[in-house]
Amino acid sequence: AQLECLPDEHSGHGRNGTDEARFCTGRGTSMHMDGFTFLQRGETSCVIFLFTPWLLSSDAKFALAVLGTVALGVLAELLTWTRRTRVSASARLRSRPHAYRAAMGGLFALQVALGYALMLIAMTYQAELLIAVVAGLALGHTLLNVTAPVGETSDPCCVEPVAQGGERAWLDGVPVRAGARSLEAVSTDGATSR
């Protein structure tokens, strides 16, 4: 008995039996083990995009994954903006502490989940997807959060609260007050310093 190799279902052949139209090879990988790889038609393993059924086995699927990744990055920054400007400033939610905590906690959980999904996408080591992660986060930050005070970290899931108006808040263990153009440290006797 002789064994015969059958063509993989995701590495289709072009017309007339040629391999010209083959997009990728194999049954899929969730991580390129040789480091970052740019797509090389017909030579690169197919990438699994977060879930096994989401195999990037065609130009259209790959393009959709890149665009979806950019959208996820923008959405992560939108959640940062929403928590900081809409939910934290909502008098209606603040008057109901349990609803406020639930809203902030739910949005934070969603933001962390998005952050981990973006991390997993970057960990496929597919260079185009890493570029899409960075582009989405940068685009979202530029559109929504570029005027926000710069925090100690660039982690999109952990945005520190900053005082609004004349309110006092704590930032890295130091009481702060939002000034017209900068944050002012507030001493215990109420004096401010820059």
C-alpha positions in Angstrom: 0.0 0.0 0.0 1.3 3.4 -0.9 0.5 6.5 1.1 -0.6 9.5 -0.9 -0.5 13.2 0.3 -3.7 15.0 -0.3 -3.7 18.8 -0.8 -4.6 20.7 2.4 -8.1 22.2 2.2 -6.7 25.7 3.0 -3.9 25.7 0.5 -6.0 25.6 -2.6 -4.4 25.3 -6.0 -4.9 27.8 -8.9 -6.4 27.1 -12.2 -4.8 24.4 -14.4 -3.3 22.7 -11.3 -0.7 25.4 -10.6 0.1 26.6 -7.1 0.0 30.3 -8.1 -3.2 31.1 -6.2 -2.3 29.3 -3.0 -2.6 31.8 -0.1 -1.0 29.9 2.8 0.0 26.4 3.8 -0.9 24.0 6.5 -3.9 23.5 8.8 -3.1 26.7 10.8 -0.9 28.0 13.5 -1.7 30.3 16.4 2.0 31.5 16.6 4.9 31.5 14.2 7.7 29.9 16.2 10.5 31.4 14.1 9.7 35.0 15.0 7.9 37.7 13.1 6.8 36.7 9.6 5.5 38.8 6.7 3.0 37.0 4.5 4.7 35.2 1.7 2.0 33.8 -0.6 2.0 30.0 -0.6 5.0 29.7 1.8 3.6 31.0 5.1 1.6 28.9 7.4 -2.1 29.8 7.7 -2.7 31.9 10.9 -5.5 31.1 13.3 -7.0 34.4 14.3 -8.0 34.0 18.0 -10.4 31.1 17.5 -9.7 27.8 15.6 -12.6 28.3 13.1 -11.2 31.8 12.2 -8.4 30.5 9.9 -6.9 33.3 7.7 -6.8 31.2 4.6 -7.6 33.8 1.9 -6.8 37.4 0.9 -10.3 38.4 2.0 -10.0 36.8 5.4 -6.6 38.2 6.0 -7.6 41.7 5.0 -10.7 41.4 7.3 -8.5 40.3 10.2 -6.2 43.3 9.7 -9.1 45.8 9.5 -10.8 44.1 12.5 -7.6 44.3 14.5 -7.3 48.0 13.8 -10.9 48.4 14.9 -10.2 46.5 18.1 -7.3 48.9 18.9 -9.5 51.9 18.3 -12.2 50.3 20.5 -9.8 49.9 23.3 -8.9 53.6 23.2 -12.7 54.4 22.9 -13.3 52.5 26.2 -10.5 54.5 27.9 -12.1 57.7 26.7 -15.6 56.6 27.7 -14.6 55.6 31.2 -12.7 58.9 31.7 -15.0 61.4 30.1 -18.5 60.0 30.0 -19.0 57.5 32.9 -16.8 59.2 35.5 -18.5 62.5 34.7 -22.1 61.1 34.8 -24.0 62.8 37.6 -26.8 60.2 37.2 -24.4 57.3 37.6 -22.5 59.0 40.5 -25.8 59.5 42.4 -26.2 55.7 42.3 -22.9 54.2 43.6 -23.7 50.6 42.8 -24.6 51.5 39.2 -21.5 53.6 38.9 -19.3 50.8 40.2 -21.0 48.3 37.9 -20.6 50.5 34.8 -16.9 51.3 35.6 -16.2 47.7 36.5 -17.9 46.3 33.4 -16.2 48.8 31.0 -12.8 48.0 32.7 -13.4 44.3 32.3 -14.2 44.8 28.6 -11.1 47.0 28.2 -8.8 44.4 29.8 -10.4 41.6 27.6 -9.7 43.7 24.5 -6.1 44.3 25.7 -5.5 40.6 26.1 -7.1 39.9 22.7 -4.8 42.4 21.1 -1.8 40.9 22.9 -2.8 37.4 21.6 -3.1 38.8 18.0 0.4 40.3 18.3 1.6 37.0 19.6 0.7 35.3 16.4 4.0 36.8 15.2 2.3 37.7 11.9 3.9 41.1 11.2 0.9 42.6 9.4 -1.3 41.9 12.4 1.3 43.4 14.9 1.3 46.5 12.7 -2.5 46.6 12.8 -2.5 46.4 16.6 -0.1 49.3 16.9 -2.0 51.3 14.2 -5.4 50.8 15.8 -4.1 51.8 19.3 -2.3 54.8 17.9 -5.2 55.9 15.7 -7.6 55.6 18.7 -5.3 57.4 21.0 -4.8 60.2 18.4 -8.5 60.6 17.8 -9.7 60.3 21.4 -7.1 60.6 24.1 -4.2 62.7 22.8 -5.2 65.7 25.0 -5.6 63.6 28.2 -2.9 63.9 30.9 0.1 61.6 30.3 0.1 58.8 32.8 2.9 56.7 34.3 2.2 53.8 31.9 1.1 53.3 28.3 -1.0 50.3 29.2 -4.4 51.0 27.6 -6.2 49.0 30.4 -5.0 51.0 33.4 -5.8 54.7 33.1 -5.4 56.7 36.3 -8.2 58.9 37.4 -7.3 62.6 37.3 -9.2 65.4 39.1 -11.7 67.4 37.1 -12.4 71.1 37.9 -11.3 71.9 41.4 -11.8 68.4 42.8 -9.0 66.6 44.6 -7.9 63.2 43.5 -5.0 60.9 44.1 -2.5 60.1 41.3 0.3 57.8 42.3 -0.2 58.4 46.0 0.0 62.2 45.7 -3.1 64.4 46.0 -3.5 66.4 42.8 -5.7 69.2 41.5 -6.4 69.8 37.8 -5.1 73.2 36.9 -6.0 75.3 33.8 -3.0 73.8 31.9 -1.3 71.3 34.2 -1.7 69.2 37.3 -0.8 70.8 40.5 0.4 68.8 43.6 -1.6 69.7 46.6 0.0 69.7 50.0 -1.8 68.7 53.2 -2.4 72.4 54.1 -4.0 73.1 50.7 -1.1 75.0 49.1 -0.3 74.0 45.6 3.0 73.5 43.8 3.9 72.7 40.2 
